[in-house]
Amino acid sequence: MDTKSLKPFNCSIVTPDDAVYEGEVLYASVPAWDGQVGVMHNQSPLLARLAIGPLRLDFVEGGRRWYLLEGGFAQMRDNNLTLLTEGATGAEQLVIEEAEAELAEARAQTGATAEERLEVEQQQRLAMAKVSLARGFESRGGTV
């Protein structure tokens, strides 16, 4: 992607416990419930439900950073992208071995009721996303 022609916009990542990121970005790839959504300056207004998945932010000064988002909502309005999520973890904080152990544990679980099965499926999706993002981070040489 040619970033020279892109203009910055404001991006905020907010969890119930913390403001994880606040700053300008050139591009964001957001994990919407129905697939990744690219967001740039002067984007049409957008309100989307977030899925568990990777968020990519491309920065004005160059470089990019990846986060694992745990669902929530995204709003793009007047060149302000706000991501309200249950959790946001930087890719550099994920450890492949821990993520793989979490996935194995989640896969071993079962649920007796429909509600418990949904919870187990949610844990499995989160663990799979952690493994995927941790592996991707490692394959890029540990660069954010």
Secondary structure, 3 states (H helix, E strand, C coil): CCHHHCCCEEEEEECCCCEEEEEEEEEEEEEECCEEEEECCCCCCEEEEEEEEEEEEEECCCCEEEEEEEEEEEEEECCEEEEECCCEEEHHHCCHHHHHHHHHHHHHCCCCCHHHHHHHHHHHHHHHHHHHHHHHHHHCCCCC
